[in-house]
Amino acid sequence: MKPKKEFDYFDRPETIKKLWVLLYATCALTVVLELFMHKHPHFGFDGFFAFHAILGFVACAVLILFSKAIGLVLKVKEDYYDK
């Protein structure tokens, strides 16, 4: 196994800052572009401004919380393999 380099590309602080700026810019762009799109809502409530952005955020948060909860159930004891 070769040793890990001290800093990979994604470990650099300037790269991390660029990635955060890119994420924020992409999120802002998708919300701004929604102002210029003609919507075809199927249920009525999905025609609200930024509905899909909010839905995506809530779905992601629910998945994270669900995975943390199921991790508590599936976790094994530290000495499981020491028997």
C-alpha positions as CSV (number, residue, x, y, z in Angstrom):
1,M,0.0,0.0,0.0
2,K,1.5,3.3,-1.0
3,P,1.3,6.1,1.5
4,K,-1.3,8.8,1.0
5,K,0.0,12.1,-0.1
6,E,-0.1,14.9,2.5
7,F,-2.6,16.9,0.5
8,D,-4.7,15.6,-2.4
9,Y,-6.5,18.0,-4.7
10,F,-9.8,17.9,-2.8
11,D,-8.0,18.4,0.6
12,R,-6.7,21.8,-0.3
13,P,-8.6,24.7,1.4
14,E,-8.8,26.7,-1.8
15,T,-10.3,23.8,-3.7
16,I,-12.9,23.3,-0.9
17,K,-13.8,27.0,-1.1
18,K,-14.2,26.7,-4.9
19,L,-16.5,23.7,-4.5
20,W,-18.7,25.5,-2.0
21,V,-19.0,28.5,-4.2
22,L,-19.8,26.2,-7.2
23,L,-22.5,24.5,-5.1
24,Y,-24.1,27.8,-4.0
25,A,-23.9,29.2,-7.6
26,T,-25.6,26.1,-9.0
27,C,-28.3,26.1,-6.4
28,A,-29.0,29.9,-7.0
29,L,-28.9,29.4,-10.7
30,T,-31.6,26.6,-10.6
31,V,-33.9,28.8,-8.5
32,V,-33.4,31.9,-10.7
33,L,-34.0,29.9,-13.9
34,E,-37.3,28.8,-12.4
35,L,-38.5,32.4,-12.8
36,F,-38.3,32.1,-16.6
37,M,-39.7,28.6,-17.0
38,H,-43.3,27.9,-17.9
39,K,-44.6,25.4,-15.4
40,H,-47.0,22.5,-16.0
41,P,-48.1,21.5,-12.5
42,H,-49.9,18.2,-12.2
43,F,-51.2,18.5,-8.6
44,G,-51.4,22.3,-8.0
45,F,-49.0,22.5,-5.1
46,D,-46.1,21.6,-7.4
47,G,-46.5,24.9,-9.2
48,F,-45.2,27.0,-6.3
49,F,-42.0,28.9,-6.7
50,A,-38.9,26.7,-5.8
51,F,-41.0,23.7,-5.0
52,H,-38.6,21.3,-6.6
53,A,-35.6,22.8,-4.8
54,I,-37.3,22.6,-1.5
55,L,-38.5,19.1,-2.2
56,G,-35.0,18.0,-3.1
57,F,-33.6,19.5,0.1
58,V,-36.2,17.9,2.3
59,A,-35.8,14.5,0.6
60,C,-32.0,14.7,1.2
61,A,-32.4,15.7,4.8
62,V,-34.9,12.8,5.4
63,L,-32.5,10.3,3.8
64,I,-29.7,11.5,6.0
65,L,-31.8,11.3,9.2
66,F,-33.1,7.8,8.2
67,S,-29.7,6.5,7.5
68,K,-28.5,7.7,10.9
69,A,-31.4,6.1,12.6
70,I,-31.0,2.8,10.8
71,G,-27.3,3.0,11.6
72,L,-28.1,2.9,15.3
73,V,-30.1,-0.3,14.8
74,L,-27.6,-2.0,12.6
75,K,-24.5,-1.1,14.6
76,V,-22.6,-4.0,16.1
77,K,-20.6,-4.0,19.3
78,E,-17.0,-3.1,19.1
79,D,-15.8,-6.5,20.4
80,Y,-18.1,-8.4,18.0
81,Y,-15.3,-10.2,16.2
82,D,-13.1,-10.7,19.3
83,K,-15.1,-13.7,20.5
